[in-house]
Amino acid sequence: SNTTSHCAFPPSFLPSPQPHIGRLWTSNNSRMMKNIHCFARRRPLSSLTATTALTTLGYASYVEYTAGKSKTLQSIPRDRYDADAIANYWSERPISGLKRLLSIGTELAPVAGEYLYKFHLRPRIHNKLNISSNADECTTKDTSTRCESVVAQDGEANSMFANLSSIGNTTTRSNDRQSTNEERQLSQKLRKALTNLGPTFIKCGQQISIRPDLVSPTVLQELQRLCDAVPPFDDELALQVLAEELQSKMTDNESRRNNDVLEEMFESRPKLVAAASLGQVYKAKLRFSSDDTGTYDVAIKIQRPDILSTVTLDLFLLVTYGKIVDRICSIVTNQVPYHENFLNGFSQGAYMELNYENEAANQMYFRKELHDRFNSGGDRFSLNFLRNSNKRVEQVIVPKVHEQYTTQRVLISEWIDGTPLAQAPPEEIRQLIPTGVALFLCQLLDIGRFHADPHPGNLYVTKSKVDGSPTLCLLDFGLIANVDEKARDSMTEAIVNLLQGDYDTLIAKDAKHLGFLPHEMDVTELKPVLKNILKEGLVESGSNLHDRRRNLMAISNDLNDVFFNYPFSVPPFFALVTRGLGLLEGIALSGDPSFDIFKASYPYAKQRAMDKLSVSDYRRISRNLFSLSFLGTSPRNDRK
């Protein structure tokens, strides 16, 4: 037949006359529309999907283009965390959010896929193949005959088993080396991916880098490079930001060149000493200062120029994820929605790190409060050995802030020479760990404001100006959390009850007062499950890292049961409490593998209970504390 379908393409090999250019364009356009119409008729579902995607993409682009004209980052306040303002800004920029999600997936998906294949899927495949191969061999008659023959000859059998054992050990060592090399390569890829994704993900990597109870030493070593080896941004750009911010603080309002501002303030050009996730640190010498000590060496912290856009977008996506999880959990489980509030609490702390004026205020506050409690010469002390000491003691140092030169993007403070705590000699770490634990608990239970970011770059060992002894120096007060007095008292009771093993009171009373469980809830059914979690996963997990991992795996089903079947929630402030305590414990474990956070917390918790709780409350929760303290042990050790 010479007839053809109306959807068929005209054959290109047929000769055709050369039409006018206008008619040619009209003809091609008509032909293209006919082909599109043909495709839509033949594949309606695909065409509908493509049309919907293109329409959505076009609308999203229009919304973002319109928002770019009406709103800028200046609409987001820098002096406080405003979740609504951040949501309003980024919800009108769907293309930017989609690009960020794609970049996160592009960076992390290959690493996650390689990890799953090499360390989970491939071993299972090999195990199945080996089992199948062994089963086939054992079912053959020849193999059975050879086995009986070998067993009958004792001498030959022993020699054969020895050789097989030697071969097996060699194979095991070879597999271990291969696994270690693969783990090292994967860790390097993970570090590079986190670095490429920016400040928020670098912070996550820094948290993991000091948790030897969660990841292997190989991963730990690689991720620790995120604490001191973050790629810096251009010096000229940083010094431009510094000059602009310093000029804004000058009172004469005269216009100056950037170089003139720096020459007027410093004796020489500031030198880069460290690059962090949110900014860079420079060392310089001030030409003049209000400091009466005559110390002019200063640390200059300069914020990355584009940090506000990157961090707010990540926080918006994080909180959005929490909303989605809450909706799903409220449908498929009995869990009280808490993820959004929990992540908002974390986001608030993370966002306030971007305001260096807020960090300066925090640093000045803690300098006074901690000096009063940990250094003799103050009015109040938290440690008994300081109360009874006639010798001047300096246990904790917080650098002085040069407030007159500090802005939202630049922080200038006293320069402190020292070494990160995790890199200090083991004897110094063991000497300073009790002070570090008391330092954290003092902030959490007594002051009510605590440093929630004590990673290795923020806890230094320096020399005391009093006697030259090793002293803790606390840096970087950008991430601070607040705990009200009622929560502090409840937490004190909870810690003491946990340490002495009074799980009934801990679950029935303390968990409700802290907001983990509803006040009206009957906990009879929940008590056995939570007791097992608290005993196996926390109190009796010990300091052995392998035992701790095994215990956490063993109680994972119980944890899932609690979160899916009971109205269990996590208070928003607890996000930063667990983060800070976990980071501190990780630093201690890196220097002292036998460190036990519960044993170390016991003396301060007992003292806090004695100082703050009523006599009846203290007698009720600590009847056996005095007898145990005379023995020099904690309740946890006594039970063991």
Secondary structure, DSSP 8 states (H G I E B T S, - for coil): -----TTS---TTS------HHHHHHHHHHHHHHHHHHHHHH-HHHHHHHHHHHHHHHHHHHHHHHHHHH--GGGS-SSS--HHHHHHHHHT-HHHHHHHHHHHHHHHHHHHHHHHIIIIIHHHHHHHHHHHHHHHHHHSHHHHHHHHHHHH-HHHHHHHHHHHHHHHHHHHHHHHHHHHHHHHHHHHHHHHHHHHH-HHHHHHHHHHTT-TTTS-HHHHHHHGGGGT------HHHHHHHHHHHHHHH-SS-----HHHHHHHHBSS--EEEEE-SSEEEEEEEBS--S-TT---EEEEEEE-TTHHHHHHHHHHHHHHHHHHHHHHHHHHS-----HHHHHHHHHHHHHHTT-HHHHHHHHHHHHHHHHHHHBTTSS--S-HHHHT--S--B-EE---B-GGG--SSEEEEE----EEGGGS-HHHHHHHHHHHHHHHHIIIIIISEEE----TTTEEEEE-TTT--EEEEE---SSEEE--HHHHHHHHHHHHHHHHT-HHHIIIIIHHHTTSS-TT---TTTHHHHHHIIIIIIITS-S-HHHHHHHHHHTHHHHHHHHHHS-----TTHHHHHHHHHHHHHHHHHH-TT--HHHHHHHHHHHHHHHHS-HHHHHHH-TTHHHHHHTT--HHHHH-
